[in-house]
Amino acid sequence: MAIIPDTKSWTWVLERPCPDCGFDASSFPCLDVAAALRQNAAAWPNLLGLPTARLRPAPDKWSTLEYGCHVRDVFRLFDRRLELMLEDDNPLFDNWDQDRTAVDERYSEQDPKRVAAELQAAGAALAERFDAVPADSWSRRGRRSDGAAFSIDSFSRYLLHDPVHHLYDVETGLELLANTS
């Protein structure tokens, strides 16, 4: 069974806690996002080093490796988008089809050790860029083609939900794998 593409707009996480992972972006301080990104990135090498990293907990759920590839690519994408927000006035972001990327980049076939290193490097680069945001720039804007608009403040908190939620996905997947062994 193939993964069903996620077509939801997750911008609601800026208004209320996520009922699955519990992350509350609405109350998370934007100035703490860089440290949280570093902490999140630090969790992935151990998970990607597990012997089950390539196993899907269910046919319609990503493996730890696939989630790790996705988080790495999210860090890279958001680093570029943050750069645009700092350089341009109200940039329009290119569309990104995360599900197409997973297939085209063959997430399930990548090397977990390499993904771990790349994820940590991408997370560190993005955290450094957030650390460098000038105090008077957190209100700078950027937007997606679907009409969603962000300030750097809301963008940072919206972003953080993604890797936090995917650690939750991996943890629940590992529980499923342990219960089926």
N, C-alpha and C positions, 0 to 999 in steps of 0.2 A: 504494500500500500504506500502510495506517495504521500508526502507531506502536503496538507491542504494549505495553500497560500493564505497568509494573514493579511486581510484587507481592512482591518479595523484602523481607525484613527485613535492613537493612544494619547492624544493631547489631553484627554480627561484626567490623566494622572496629575496634571498641574492643579487640579481642583479638589481632589479627594484621594485618600489612601487607596492603594491597589488591594483589592480583596484577596488576591492570591499571595503575593510576596510580602505584603504589609508595608511596602515603602510609601512614605508620605512626602511627596515632592512639594506639596503646598506649604509645608512648614520647614523644609530643609534649607538651611542657609547657603546661598550661592557661593559664599566665600569658603565653604567647607567641601565643595565639590572636588577640587583637585586632590585633596587628601583622601577622599572617599574613592576616587578613581584609582589612586595608587594602591589602596587597600584591596579593592576589588581585583585589580590586575595581579596582585600578589597571590590570590587564592587559586588562580587558574593552573599554574604549573603542576601542583600536586594532583589536581583533578585530571589534567591531561596526561599525567604519568601513570594513572591507574590502568590495569590490564583491561578494564571494561570500557576504556575511553572511546573505542570505535563502535561499541554496541548500542543499538537503539533500544530503549526500554520498552518500546511498543513500535509497531510498524509506522505509525503516524506521528512519532515523536523523534526529534533530533537526538543524536548521540552527544556525549560530552564534547567530542572532537568537532562536530558540526556547530554546536553552540560556541565553542572557543573560536572557531574561524569567523563566525558571525560577529562576536564581540570585538575581535581584532579589527574587522572591517568597519564596524560601527565607530570604533575609536579613530580610525584613519579618516573616515568620512566626516565625522563631527569636527575633527581637527581642521580639515580643509574648510568646512562651513564656518567655523569660528574665525579662521583666518580671513575669510571673505567679509564677515560681519565687522571685523576690526578695520579692514582696508576700504570697503565700499559702503555706500549709503544704501541701506535696505536691499541687499542683494536677493535675487531670486535663485534658490538652490536648484541644481539639476535633480531630476527624478532619480530615485534609486530603487530598483526592484530587488529586495533582499532575497527573495525566493529564487529568482532567476540567477542571481549571483551565486547562490549555494550550488546550483546545478552546474553553471558554466565554469566555476572555479573548482568543482569537484571536491567540495568540503570533506566528504567522507573518505577521500583518498589521500588527504594531506598527512604530513608527518606530525604527530602530536607534539614532539619535542620542539620542532621548528615553530609550530603554531604558538606554543607556550612562550618562546623567546620573542616572536613577532608581536604577540598580544601585549607582553610586558613593555616592549619598546614603544608600541603605539599608545598604550595607556600612559606611559611616562611622558611622551611628547605632548599628548593632549593635556595632561595635568600641568605641565610646564606652561603651555599656552594659556590655560586658565589662571595660573599663578601670575602671569604677566599682564592680565587685563587691567588697564588703568582704572582707578576708582571711578572716574567720570565716564567710563565706557560701558558699564553694565546695562545701560538702557539702550544701547545701539540695537538696531533692528535687523532682522532677516526673515525671509518667508519661503514657504514651500509653494509649489504650483497648485496644490489643493486648497490654497487660501489660508492655511495655518500661518500665523505670524508669531514671531518670538522676539523678545529682548534677549540679550546675552544672559541675563539673570534667568529668565524662564527656560531658555535653551539649555542652560547648564543643568537645571534640575530635571527637565524633560529627558535629557540624555542619560542622566545617572540612573533613572529608573530602568533603562534597558539592561545594562550589565548586572544590576542588582537582581532584576527579575530572572535573568538567565542563570544566575547562580542558584536561585530557587528552583528553576526548571531542572537543572542538573541534579541538585540534591534530591528532588522528588523522583527523578529518573533513576538515580542510584538506589533509592528505596525500592522502586519497582523491580529493578534487576535483582536485588538481594532477595526479594520475596518470591521470585520465580526460579531461583537457583536451587 
